C-alpha cells in the first residue's frame, strides 16, 4: 500500500537529489509554454497558472501514455492536461495538443513538429518547459540538445519535497523516479539525446546510497 512516509536515514540523500534536479530559473515571459506529460497533474496546473499570469501566449501539452499513466489518464496525458487547463480558465484555442510522444526526447521533437504544422516555428525564440520538479534538469539538457537555438526556462509547481510527496501520495515512487532522473543526467548524453552536465560528488554519492538502499525501479539498464 503506497505511503507518504519513508526512512529518515535516506532523507538527506533524497533532499540532495531533489535540489540538484531543480534549476530554480525565475519565471519570465517566453513565446510558448510546453507542458510535459506525466502522471503528475500538477504540471498542467502550473502551466495554466503561468499562462493566466501572462508568462506565454500559447501552450503545447505533449504526451501519450506510459504504463504508469494509462490508468489515470486513459485518453492520454496531453488530452487530460488540456482538459484540466481549460477547467482552470485557459482558452481552448490557446492550447496545441501533441498526443503521440512517449518520452522526453519525443516530447521536444514532436512539439517542434506540431508548432511547425501551425506555422509558428519561426516565431519561437524562447520556451518555458513545465515538468515535475525533479525532471527539470533532464528536460533542460534534452531541449538544449534537440532545440539549441531557443532560450529555455524550466519551471514546476513550487512545492518542497514533503509537500510534493503528499500530492503524489507515494514516497517510494517519488524517490524511485528521482533516482532514475538523476541517472539519466549522465546516461542520456551517452546516447546523444542530451547535453552533458556536471554531476557533483555529493550528488553521485547520494545517488549511489539510494540505489544501494533499493530505490531502483526507474534505473536504466547498466
Buried (B, 14 or more C-beta within 10 A) or exposed (E): EEEBEBEEEBBEBBBBBBEBBBBEBEBEEBBBBBBBBBBBBBBBBBBBBBBEEEBBEBBBBBBBBBEEBBEEBEEBBBBBBBBBBBEBEBEEEBBBBBBBBBEBBBBBBBBBBBBEEEEBEEEBEBBBBBBBBBBBBBBBBBBBBBBEEBEBBBBBBEBEBEEBBEBBEBBBBBBBBBBBBBBBBBBBBEEEBBBEBEBEEEBBEBBEBBBEBEBEEBBEEE
